[in-house]
Amino acid sequence: MYLNAFACIVLLGALGPLAHAWTRDLQATNVISNLQVPYNRTVVGGDPLGQLPLNDSRLQRTVQGLAPEQVHLTYVSDTQVTVSWATGASNSTAASINGNFLSKSTVPASYVQYSKARSTYTYNATSLPSTNTFYTQIYNFSNANPALNYSSPIFHHVTLQNLTSNTLYYYKVGDPQYGMSQQFNFTSAPAVGNTSYPFVLGVVADIGLTPNTTVTVQHLADANPQVWTLIGDLTYADDMQTNGTTTEGNGSSTYSYVPSPEGTYQPWWDMWYRYMQDAILSSVPFLPQHGNHEIEAQYLGVDIAGLDNGLQFQSYVARNPTPHNQSGSSNPLYYSVNVGPAHMIYLTSYDDFSITSPQYQWLVNDLATFNRKTTPWLVATFHAPWYSSYVNHYKENECMRLAMEDVLYNNGVDIVLNGHCHEYERSNPVYNFTVNECGAVHITMGDGGNIEGLNKVFADSPGQCPAPNATTAKSQPGGYCPTYVYDGQFCATSQPAWSAFREPAYGHGILTFENSTHALWQWNRNLDNENVNMDAVYVIRQLSCSNKASFALSAAPTTAGNATATAG
């Protein structure tokens, strides 16, 4: 643990409940909570011995004909939510795909009936057929079985407008001619602005669909986030052969891994959304992010950066209508939103991020419109972390850090959320590998439950530092950017000063914005089917930093504990 005068970490009752009363005391104290979350669901699961079985009842298509399924909510703004669903069964066929499929007269219309009262629908929303999406996954490698080519269901996307903030709504989706869904409900997000406190954001990444996934998601749902985000690697369909055979082991060092497109089982996406519909997606608005497992290139060879003319990221893009247009982005792989008291930026590790790239220029323009008096908190997300002390993926995204860290630091980003590395790690406020009170707190959450298992080896362990050229990812632009920041060495020889807490365990995170300067971060792990609050710390915006806008604290923090973390 690293402590200094400006960056002190005080753990908030690491294994105990939490209470609301502020302290800067570094003494460890036990506190009793009125924030304790009742984790009262029956949780079935454990270490991922494999994917959930293909015949699991929660993964099956239970609707008939063109009735809706795979219902999920995407956050757009405090008054807008996009409702998405699928109609029709997916198909595996060697036949060519009809390019006019979406314009067929048999395609159901897109309706959402909704109301603030149960079962009495006073509002109706619809969308044009042009908003429907559909994709194919074609396997062109030499030994492919064309009978396993995949054509998706039709995905419908209807945006509900003029919602009342922080209000319970009931809704159904579908087309009355072909069938409406069961009734669902959700609570709209609180109003954007510097009065939306406390605001609770759920955070997971690298989730997959294993027994441990079910534990993570049930604990996350029980924590009652107002909005949640998944920082990439949703389904791990590309860890499966085209016939549904799983090709990954349980964290073994000898994976029989087959990269895309040989190893992608697209029906797994449909199964994932069926499970997640009832678990959380139909009831809590979602902010999507992508990772390397969403690339799913439809050809052999090295993955190309970005969408690659529709040959990459097709399932992710078709199923997840990111609000990129609303933030001035022409690319669904990067966008921004205002949510509660935070401006959240979604960047991509898998498209060009150089200073001349469209992504970089969009980022600069987006930051120029950011108003900290309206949304005091600035949060950035991208899949592959810049700061991780584990061997797996060590410094893999260093090229992106070298290109973009300065612009994020200069604009005062407070928190960075990542996945990719299958473990948990939280940094002290850091900039350029140096603890800096004006830097961001980086949190790696690649521990959602995926089939590949946990990464358990630190790069600073004796004999474990990887060779620099072993850390280049084939799926990221920028190539090879080794840096030697530890007294001229590639790796540290002990836990780096910037690394505040690290543990290889499955879990989820809860980020509670208490006011304009204090946010409570909690990491909860899934040990023995129990939700354990293992790491809890305040992230404190230092208004004395030149990269922060200085304005008064909106309200006194109310949570008590025995730790703080100053963050830029």
C-alpha positions in Angstrom: 0.0 0.0 0.0 1.3 3.4 -1.0 0.7 6.5 1.2 1.8 10.0 0.9 0.6 13.5 1.9 -1.6 13.9 -1.1 -2.6 10.4 -2.0 -3.7 8.4 1.0 -5.7 5.2 0.8 -7.9 4.3 3.7 -9.9 1.1 3.3 -13.6 1.5 4.2 -14.3 -1.5 6.4 -12.8 -3.9 3.8 -14.8 -7.0 4.9 -17.5 -5.3 6.8 -20.6 -3.1 6.2 -20.4 0.6 5.5 -21.8 3.6 7.3 -22.5 7.2 6.3 -20.2 9.7 8.2 -17.1 11.2 6.8 -13.6 10.8 8.2 -10.1 11.5 6.9 -8.7 9.4 9.7 -6.1 6.8 8.6 -6.9 4.6 11.6 -8.7 1.4 10.7 -12.2 1.5 12.3 -15.1 -0.8 12.1 -18.3 0.9 11.1 -22.0 -0.1 11.0 -24.0 0.7 7.9 -27.2 2.1 6.8 -25.8 1.5 3.3 -25.6 -2.3 3.7 -27.0 -4.1 0.6 -29.2 -7.1 1.3 -27.8 -9.8 -1.0 -30.7 -12.1 -0.5 -30.9 -14.0 -3.8 -30.1 -17.6 -4.0 -26.8 -17.8 -5.9 -25.9 -20.9 -7.8 -22.4 -21.0 -9.3 -18.7 -21.0 -8.6 -15.5 -21.1 -10.4 -16.1 -21.3 -14.2 -15.5 -24.9 -15.2 -16.9 -24.0 -18.5 -19.7 -22.1 -20.2 -23.2 -22.6 -19.1 -24.4 -25.7 -21.1 -26.1 -25.0 -24.4 -29.2 -26.7 -23.2 -29.6 -24.6 -20.1 -33.2 -23.6 -19.9 -32.4 -19.9 -19.3 -30.7 -19.7 -22.7 -33.4 -21.2 -24.9 -35.7 -19.4 -27.3 -39.1 -19.7 -25.6 -41.2 -17.4 -27.9 -43.0 -18.5 -31.0 -42.9 -17.1 -34.6 -42.0 -13.4 -34.7 -42.7 -12.6 -31.1 -40.1 -10.5 -29.3 -37.2 -11.7 -27.1 -33.8 -10.6 -26.0 -35.2 -7.3 -24.6 -32.6 -4.8 -23.3 -32.4 -1.1 -22.4 -29.6 1.3 -23.5 -29.1 4.6 -21.7 -29.2 7.6 -24.0 -29.9 10.6 -21.6 -31.8 11.4 -18.5 -35.0 11.6 -20.5 -34.3 9.0 -23.2 -33.9 5.2 -23.2 -33.6 3.0 -26.2 -35.5 -0.3 -26.0 -34.1 -3.1 -28.2 -35.3 -6.6 -28.9 -35.0 -9.4 -31.4 -37.7 -11.0 -33.6 -37.4 -14.2 -35.5 -35.0 -17.1 -35.0 -31.4 -16.9 -36.1 -30.3 -19.3 -38.8 -27.3 -21.3 -39.7 -27.4 -21.8 -43.4 -25.2 -22.2 -46.5 -27.7 -20.3 -48.6 -26.9 -16.7 -49.6 -28.5 -14.0 -47.5 -31.2 -11.9 -49.1 -30.0 -8.3 -49.0 -33.6 -7.0 -49.0 -34.5 -9.1 -45.9 -35.1 -6.1 -43.7 -37.6 -4.6 -46.1 -39.8 -7.7 -46.3 -43.4 -7.1 -45.5 -43.3 -9.9 -43.0 -40.9 -8.1 -40.7 -42.8 -7.0 -37.6 -43.2 -3.4 -36.8 -41.4 -1.9 -33.8 -43.8 -0.8 -31.0 -43.2 0.0 -27.3 -46.3 0.5 -25.1 -45.4 2.1 -21.7 -46.8 3.9 -18.7 -46.2 5.0 -15.2 -49.0 2.7 -14.1 -48.9 -1.1 -14.2 -50.8 -2.7 -17.1 -52.4 0.5 -18.3 -50.3 1.8 -21.2 -50.8 5.5 -21.9 -47.8 6.1 -24.2 -46.8 4.5 -27.4 -43.5 4.7 -29.2 -42.4 3.3 -32.5 -39.5 3.5 -35.0 -39.1 3.3 -38.7 -38.0 0.0 -40.3 -34.8 1.8 -41.3 -33.7 1.6 -37.7 -33.8 -2.2 -37.6 -30.5 -4.0 -37.8 -29.4 -7.4 -39.0 -26.1 -9.0 -39.7 -24.5 -12.2 -41.1 -21.3 -14.0 -40.0 -19.7 -15.7 -43.0 -16.9 -18.1 -42.4 -14.5 -17.9 -45.4 -11.6 -20.0 -44.1 -10.5 -23.0 -46.1 -11.9 -25.7 -43.8 -15.1 -23.9 -42.9 -18.5 -25.6 -43.0 -20.7 -23.1 -44.9 -23.8 -24.8 -43.3 -22.6 -23.0 -40.1 -22.7 -19.5 -41.5 -25.0 -17.4 -39.3 -27.8 -15.0 -40.1 -29.1 -13.0 -37.1 -32.7 -12.3 -36.0 -34.0 -8.8 -36.8 -33.1 -6.3 -34.0 -35.6 -3.5 -33.3 -34.6 -0.3 -31.5 -37.1 2.3 -30.3 -36.1 5.3 -28.3 -38.5 6.5 -25.6 -38.5 10.3 -25.4 -39.4 12.9 -22.7 -39.2 10.5 -19.8 -39.6 11.8 -16.3 -36.3 11.4 -14.5 -36.1 8.8 -11.7 -39.5 7.4 -12.4 -40.8 3.8 -12.5 -42.1 2.8 -16.0 -43.9 -0.4 -17.1 -43.6 -1.4 -20.7 -44.1 -4.1 -23.4 -42.5 -4.4 -26.8 -43.3 -6.0 -30.1 -46.0 -5.9 -32.8 -49.6 -6.7 -31.9 -50.0 -8.6 -35.2 -47.2 -11.0 -34.2 -47.2 -10.8 -30.4 -46.2 -8.5 -27.6 -43.8 -9.3 -24.9 -44.5 -9.8 -21.2 -44.5 -6.7 -19.1 -41.2 -5.4 -18.0 -40.3 -2.3 -15.8 -37.4 0.0 -15.3 -36.7 3.2 -13.4 -35.5 6.1 -15.5 -32.1 7.6 -14.6 -32.0 10.8 -12.4 -31.6 14.1 -14.0 -28.2 15.0 -15.4 -26.5 17.6 -13.3 -24.7 18.6 -10.1 -27.7 17.8 -7.9 -28.1 14.1 -8.8 -26.6 12.7 -5.6 -26.1 10.0 -4.6 -25.9 8.5 -8.1 -25.1 4.7 -8.3 -23.3 3.3 -11.3 -22.7 -0.5 -11.6 -19.5 -1.6 -13.3 -18.5 -5.0 -14.8 -16.2 -6.3 -17.6 -15.2 -9.5 -19.3 -18.3 -11.2 -18.2 -19.0 -14.1 -20.5 -21.7 -16.6 -19.5 -20.4 -19.1 -17.0 -21.5 -20.1 -13.5 -19.4 -17.3 -12.1 -21.2 -14.8 -14.5 -24.5 -15.7 -12.8 -23.0 -14.8 -9.4 -21.6 -11.5 -10.6 -24.8 -10.4 -12.3 -27.0 -11.4 -9.4 -24.9 -9.5 -7.0 -24.8 -6.5 -9.4 -28.6 -6.5 -9.7 -29.0 -6.7 -5.9 -26.9 -3.6 -5.5 -29.6 -1.6 -7.4 -27.5 0.5 -9.7 -29.4 3.3 -11.5 -27.3 2.7 -14.6 -24.7 0.1 -15.3 -21.9 -0.3 -17.8 -20.0 -3.3 -19.2 -16.4 -2.4 -20.2 -16.1 -4.9 -23.0 -15.9 -8.6 -23.7 -19.6 -9.5 -23.4 -20.2 -13.0 -24.6 -16.9 -14.7 -25.5 -18.7 -16.3 -28.5 -15.3 -16.3 -30.2 -13.9 -18.7 -27.6 -16.2 -21.3 -29.2 -16.1 -23.2 -32.5 -18.7 -22.5 -35.1 -20.5 -25.7 -34.0 -20.8 -24.5 -30.4 -17.8 -26.5 -29.0 -16.0 -24.6 -26.3 -12.3 -24.1 -27.0 -11.2 -22.4 -23.8 -10.1 -24.1 -20.5 -10.6 -22.9 -17.0 -7.6 -20.5 -16.7 -5.2 -23.1 -18.1 -1.9 -21.9 -19.5 -2.4 -24.3 -22.5 -5.6 -23.0 -24.1 -6.8 -24.7 -27.2 -7.7 -21.2 -28.4 -8.9 -20.8 -31.9 -9.2 -17.1 -32.9 -11.9 -15.6 -35.0 -13.4 -16.5 -37.4 -12.8 -20.2 -36.9 -13.8 -19.9 -33.3 -17.0 -17.9 -33.1 -20.4 -19.4 -32.3 -22.9 -16.6 -33.0 -25.9 -18.3 -31.5 -24.1 -17.8 -28.2 -24.9 -14.0 -28.5 -28.6 -14.8 -28.7 -28.3 -17.1 -25.6 -26.4 -14.4 -23.7 -29.1 -11.8 -24.3 -31.8 -14.2 -23.3 -30.1 -14.8 -20.0 -29.2 -11.1 -19.4 -32.7 -10.0 -20.3 -34.2 -11.4 -17.2 -31.1 -10.9 -15.0 -30.7 -7.1 -15.5 -30.9 -5.9 -19.1 -34.6 -5.3 -19.3 -34.8 -3.5 -16.0 -31.7 -1.3 -15.6 -30.4 1.0 -18.4 -27.1 -0.1 -19.9 -24.1 1.7 -21.3 -22.2 -0.7 -23.6 -18.5 -0.8 -24.3 -16.7 -3.3 -26.6 -13.5 -5.3 -26.2 -11.3 -7.6 -28.3 -13.8 -10.5 -28.1 -16.3 -8.4 -30.0 -14.0 -8.0 -33.0 -15.0 -11.4 -34.6 -13.3 -10.7 -37.9 -14.9 -12.5 -40.9 -11.7 -13.5 -42.5 -8.3 -15.1 -41.8 -5.3 -13.1 -40.8 -4.5 -10.2 -38.5 -7.5 -8.2 -37.3 -7.7 -4.8 -38.9 -8.4 -1.7 -36.8 -12.0 -0.6 -36.4 -15.2 -1.8 -38.2 -13.3 -2.7 -41.4 -16.2 -2.1 -43.8 -18.6 -4.3 -41.9 -16.3 -7.3 -41.4 -15.6 -6.7 -37.7 -17.7 -5.9 -34.6 -20.9 -6.8 -36.5 -22.8 -8.6 -33.7 -21.8 -5.9 -31.1 -22.9 -3.0 -33.4 -26.1 -4.6 -34.6 -27.3 -5.5 -31.1 -26.1 -2.4 -29.2 -27.3 1.0 -30.4 -24.7 3.2 -28.8 -25.7 6.9 -28.6 -22.7 7.9 -30.6 -24.5 10.3 -33.0 -25.8 12.3 -30.1 -22.2 13.0 -29.1 -20.9 14.0 -32.5 -19.2 10.7 -33.3 -19.7 8.9 -36.6 -18.3 5.7 -35.2 -20.3 3.4 -32.8 -17.0 2.3 -31.2 -16.5 5.7 -29.4 -19.0 8.1 -27.9 -19.9 10.1 -24.8 -22.9 10.6 -22.6 -23.9 12.7 -19.6 -25.2 10.4 -16.8 -26.1 11.8 -13.4 -23.3 14.0 -12.3 -20.7 12.5 -14.7 -19.6 13.0 -18.2 -18.6 9.5 -19.5 -16.3 9.0 -22.4 -16.2 5.6 -24.2 -13.0 5.2 -26.3 -11.8 2.2 -28.3 -8.5 0.4 -28.0 -9.3 -1.3 -31.3 -9.4 1.6 -33.8 -6.9 4.2 -34.7 -6.1 6.4 -31.7 -3.1 8.4 -33.0 -3.2 12.1 -32.7 -4.2 12.5 -36.3 -7.0 9.9 -36.1 -10.8 10.7 -36.2 -11.1 9.2 -32.7 -8.5 11.5 -31.2 -10.0 14.5 -32.9 -13.4 13.6 -31.8 -12.1 13.2 -28.2 -10.5 16.7 -28.3 -13.8 18.2 -29.5 -15.9 16.3 -27.0 -13.7 17.5 -24.1 -14.0 21.1 -25.3 -17.8 20.8 -24.7 -17.4 19.3 -21.3 -18.9 21.5 -18.6 -17.7 20.5 -15.1 -20.2 22.8 -13.4 -23.0 20.7 -14.9 -21.3 17.3 -14.7 -18.5 17.7 -12.2 -17.1 14.2 -12.7 -15.2 13.1 -15.8 -14.9 9.3 -16.4 -13.1 7.6 -19.3 -13.6 4.0 -20.3 -11.7 1.8 -22.8 -11.2 -2.0 -22.7 -7.5 -2.6 -22.5 -5.9 -0.9 -19.4 -2.9 1.4 -19.4 -2.0 0.5 -15.8 -1.9 -3.2 -14.9 0.8 -5.0 -13.0 -0.2 -8.5 -14.0 1.8 -10.5 -16.6 -1.1 -11.1 -18.9 -1.5 -8.2 -21.3 1.3 -6.4 -19.6 1.7 -2.9 -21.2 -0.2 -4.2 -24.2 -2.1 -0.9 -24.6 1.0 1.3 -24.1 0.8 2.8 -27.6 -2.7 4.1 -26.8 -1.5 5.5 -23.5 1.4 7.4 -25.2 -1.1 8.9 -27.7 -3.9 9.8 -25.4 -2.9 10.1 -21.7 -1.8 13.7 -22.0 -5.1 14.9 -23.4 -7.0 13.0 -20.7 -4.7 14.3 -17.9 -4.8 17.9 -19.2 -8.6 17.8 -19.1 -8.7 16.4 -15.6 -10.2 12.9 -16.1 -11.0 11.7 -12.6 -11.5 7.9 -13.1 -10.6 5.5 -15.9 -12.5 2.2 -16.1 -11.0 -0.8 -17.9 -11.4 -4.6 -18.4 -9.3 -7.0 -20.5 -7.0 -8.3 -17.7 -8.8 -11.0 -15.9 -8.3 -9.7 -12.4 -9.0 -6.7 -10.2 -6.6 -3.8 -9.7 -7.1 -0.2 -8.6 -4.4 2.5 -8.9 -3.6 5.5 -6.8 -4.0 8.7 -8.8 -1.4 8.3 -11.5 0.1 10.0 -14.5 2.9 8.6 -16.6 3.5 5.8 -14.1 4.0 8.3 -11.3 1.7 8.9 -8.4 0.2 12.3 -9.0 -2.7 13.8 -7.0 -4.0 15.4 -10.2 -4.0 12.2 -12.2 -6.8 9.7 -12.7 -7.6 6.6 -10.6 -7.5 3.7 -13.0 -9.7 0.6 -12.2 -9.3 -2.7 -14.0 -12.4 -4.8 -13.7 -11.8 -7.8 -16.1 -13.1 -10.2 -13.5 -16.8 -10.6 -14.4 -16.7 -14.3 -14.8 -15.5 -15.2 -18.3 -14.5 -18.7 -19.3 -10.8 -17.9 -19.7 -10.2 -17.8 -15.9 -8.2 -15.5 -13.8 -4.8 -14.0 -14.3 -2.8 -14.6 -11.1 0.8 -13.7 -11.8 2.3 -10.3 -11.2 4.9 -8.9 -13.6 7.0 -7.8 -10.6 7.3 -11.3 -9.2 10.8 -12.8 -9.6 11.4 -14.2 -13.0 7.9 -13.2 -14.3 8.6 -10.0 -16.3 7.6 -10.7 -19.9 9.8 -9.9 -22.8 8.7 -6.5 -24.3 8.0 -8.0 -27.7 5.7 -10.6 -26.0 3.1 -7.9 -25.1 2.1 -6.7 -28.6 -1.6 -7.4 -29.3 -2.5 -8.4 -32.8 -5.9 -6.7 -32.5 -4.7 -3.3 -31.5 -3.4 -0.5 -33.7 -0.1 1.2 -32.9 2.1 -1.9 -32.8 5.0 -2.1 -30.4 5.6 0.7 -27.8 7.8 -0.6 -24.9 8.6 1.8 -22.2 11.2 1.4 -19.4 9.8 3.4 -16.5 11.1 1.5 -13.5 14.7 2.7 -13.2 15.2 1.8 -16.8 13.6 -1.6 -16.5 10.5 -2.9 -18.3 9.0 -4.2 -15.1 9.1 -3.2 -11.4 10.7 -5.5 -8.9 7.8 -5.1 -6.3 4.3 -3.8 -6.4 4.6 -0.4 -8.2 3.8 2.7 -6.2 0.9 3.6 -8.5 -0.8 0.2 -7.7 -2.9 0.6 -4.6 -4.8 -2.7 -4.5 -4.8 -5.9 -6.6 -6.4 -9.3 -6.3 -7.2 -12.0 -8.8 -10.8 -12.7 -8.0 -14.2 -12.5 -9.7 -16.6 -9.6 -8.9 -18.2 -6.4 -9.8 -17.9 -2.7 -8.8 -20.2 0.0 -7.6 -19.3 3.7 -8.1 -21.5 6.0 -6.0 -21.1 9.7 -6.7 -21.7 11.3 -3.3 -21.3 14.9 -4.3 -19.2 17.0 -6.7 -15.8 16.1 -5.1 -16.3 12.7 -3.4 -17.2 9.3 -5.1 -17.3 6.0 -3.2 -15.8 3.1 -5.1 -16.5 -0.5 -3.9 -15.3 -3.7 -5.4 -17.3 -6.7 -4.4 -15.9 -10.2 -5.0 -17.8 -13.5 -5.5 -16.2 -15.8 -3.0 -18.0 -18.9 -1.8 -21.2 -17.6 -3.4 -21.1 -14.6 -1.0 -20.8 -11.0 -2.0 -17.8 -9.6 -0.2 -16.9 -5.9 -0.1 -13.2 -6.3 -0.5 -12.0 -2.9 -1.6 -13.8 0.4 -0.8 -12.3 3.8 -1.1 -13.3 7.4 -1.7 -12.0 9.0 -4.9 -11.6 12.7 -4.1 -11.3 15.4 -6.8 -8.6 17.8 -5.8 -9.9 21.3 -6.8 -6.5 22.7 -6.2 -5.2 20.9 -9.4 -4.8 23.2 -12.4 -6.6 20.6 -14.6 -9.8 20.8 -12.5 -12.5 23.4 -12.6 -12.7 25.0 -9.1 -16.1 25.3 -7.6 -17.6 24.6 -4.2 -18.5 21.2 -2.7 -22.2 20.7 -3.2 -22.9 18.9 0.1 -21.0 17.4 2.9 -20.1 13.7 2.4 -22.1 11.4 4.5 -20.4 8.1 4.5 -18.1 7.1 7.3 -15.1 5.0 7.0 -11.4 4.7 7.4 -9.9 5.6 4.1 -9.7 8.2 1.4 -8.0 8.3 -2.0 -7.3 11.7 -3.4 -7.7 11.7 -7.1 -7.2 14.4 -9.6 
